[in-house]
Amino acid sequence: RYLYETGQQNRVAVTSVFAGSQGEQVGIQPGDIIESYDDQRVFDFGDLRRATTSGVRDESVPVTLRRGDRLIDTWLPRGPIGISIEADSINPDS
């Protein structure tokens, strides 16, 4: 909420998914918002980068995506997801 209220970016939005990537294989789509990775909230690119590079590479980790009004839970191997992202500012109450 603080980030949003102060005009800072508070979400990571998927802009594209690379063909054949882990992201494509689990159904990530452009427009999805990455809410959490390995049960840690993701607020910016740095959060996502740290999460994908910490821990044991290729271990299965939970990922929560927001697609419209729905939350989607999936699992990915830790490491590169194969997506392009952009920072966004989204009202946490919506």
C-alpha positions in Angstrom: 0.0 0.0 0.0 2.8 2.4 0.9 4.5 2.0 -2.5 1.2 2.7 -4.3 0.2 5.7 -2.1 3.6 7.3 -2.7 3.4 6.8 -6.5 6.0 4.1 -6.7 5.8 0.9 -8.7 4.5 -2.0 -6.7 3.9 -4.9 -9.2 5.6 -6.8 -11.9 3.6 -7.2 -15.1 4.4 -9.7 -17.8 4.7 -8.1 -21.2 5.7 -11.1 -23.2 6.4 -14.8 -22.8 9.2 -16.5 -24.8 8.3 -19.5 -26.9 9.4 -22.8 -25.3 10.2 -21.1 -21.9 9.2 -22.3 -18.5 6.8 -19.5 -18.4 5.0 -20.6 -21.5 4.9 -24.2 -20.3 3.0 -23.3 -17.2 0.6 -21.0 -19.0 1.9 -17.5 -18.1 0.4 -14.9 -20.4 1.1 -11.3 -21.3 -0.8 -9.1 -18.9 -0.4 -11.4 -15.9 0.9 -9.9 -12.7 3.4 -11.8 -10.6 2.1 -11.6 -7.1 4.6 -14.0 -5.4 7.5 -16.3 -6.2 8.5 -19.0 -3.7 5.9 -17.6 -1.2 7.6 -14.2 -1.2 5.7 -11.1 -2.4 7.1 -9.5 -5.6 6.9 -5.8 -5.8 9.6 -5.0 -8.4 12.2 -6.4 -10.8 14.8 -6.7 -8.0 12.5 -8.8 -5.9 11.8 -11.2 -8.8 15.5 -11.4 -9.8 16.6 -12.2 -6.2 13.9 -14.8 -5.9 14.7 -16.6 -9.1 18.5 -16.7 -8.4 18.4 -17.6 -4.7 17.9 -21.2 -3.4 18.6 -24.3 -5.4 18.4 -24.0 -9.2 15.6 -26.0 -10.8 13.9 -26.8 -7.4 10.1 -26.5 -7.8 8.7 -23.3 -6.3 5.2 -21.9 -6.0 4.3 -18.9 -8.1 1.1 -16.9 -7.8 -0.2 -14.8 -10.7 -3.0 -12.4 -11.0 -5.0 -12.5 -14.2 -7.8 -10.0 -14.1 -9.7 -10.7 -11.0 -8.4 -14.3 -10.5 -5.3 -15.6 -8.6 -3.6 -18.5 -10.3 -1.3 -20.7 -8.4 1.3 -22.7 -10.3 4.8 -24.2 -9.9 8.0 -23.4 -11.7 11.6 -24.7 -11.5 13.7 -22.0 -9.9 15.7 -20.0 -12.5 14.9 -18.1 -15.6 11.1 -17.9 -16.3 11.4 -16.8 -19.9 9.3 -13.6 -19.8 9.7 -9.9 -20.4 8.4 -7.7 -17.6 7.7 -4.1 -16.7 7.1 -2.4 -13.4 3.6 -1.2 -12.7 1.7 0.7 -10.0 -1.6 -1.0 -9.2 -4.0 -0.2 -6.4 -3.6 -3.0 -3.8 -7.3 -2.8 -3.1 -8.4 -3.7 -6.6 
